[in-house]
Amino acid sequence: MKRSAPNQHFAAARRAVVALVLMILGVAGWQWLLAHPQHNPWAPLDLRDPPGWATDAKLGMLKDDVAVCRAVLTRSEVAFTTLPATGEGACARTDRTRLGDYPLAPDTPAVTCPVAAALEIWRHKSVIPAARKILGGEVVRIEHLGAFSCRRMYGGAEGPWSEHATANAIDIAGFVLKDGRRISVLKDWTDSGAKTEFLRAVRAGACDSFATVLSPDYNAAHADHFHLDQDMRWSRVCR
Ligand SMILES: [Zn+2]
C-alpha cells in the first residue's frame, strides 16, 4: 500500500482549518447582521431602527411598491390612513397616504408612502433629538406650505413635472416648540444663533431619509422652506 507523503497531510489539514475559519466567520457575520438589521439588506425595514448601510437602498425600493411601503409603516407602528386614487395624467395620484400622528400644520396632507416613511424617520432621528439638544425644547408643530400641487417645476408651462404633482414632496417652512418659540426657515436660516444651528441640523438630517433636500442654500426660490422629496430618478441632492 502506498503511503501519502507528510506534506499532503499538512495540505489537507490546512484546507480543513481554512474551511473551519471561513465557516466561523460566516456564522459570526450572519449573527452580527441579525443583530444589526439596519445594516442587513435582507432584513425587513423598520423605521424605528437606527439608520445603517442598508437603510438607503431599502428606502429607495419603497418607491416601486406601495403595498410594501405601507407594510413598512404598519411594521414600524406608524399610524396612517389611505385615501382613494385621484387625478389623471402627470397629476394622477395612486398612492395617497396620510400620517395619523404627525404634528404637521396647518393640516396633515396626503403624500406618497415613501414621503410619509421619510417624514417619520426625519422626525424621530433628526427633528426631535436636534430640538432637545440644541434648543432644549419639544417640537409640537411642523409648519408646511403644501405637498400636492399639479404643476411643472418652478411653475413653468413646460419642462419636467414637479414631484409636488403627485404629492411625492412636501415644503417645510418652520417649527414651533412647546414653549411657543417658533423657528422659521425664512427668518432664522442666516442668523447665527441656536435656531440657525437647529435648522442646519435638521436640513442635514433630512438628507438621511429624503432623496432630494433643497434649502435656502440651493436658490432664492427656497428662501422660505425646505423642499423634501422622494424622487429616485436623479442623483441625490442635499443642499
Ligand atoms: Zn417643494
Boltz pocket constraint, residues with backbone or C-beta under 6 A from the ligand:
constraints:
  - pocket:
      binder: B
      contacts: [[A, 146], [A, 164], [A, 169], [A, 170], [A, 171], [A, 226], [A, 227], [A, 228]]
      max_distance: 6.0
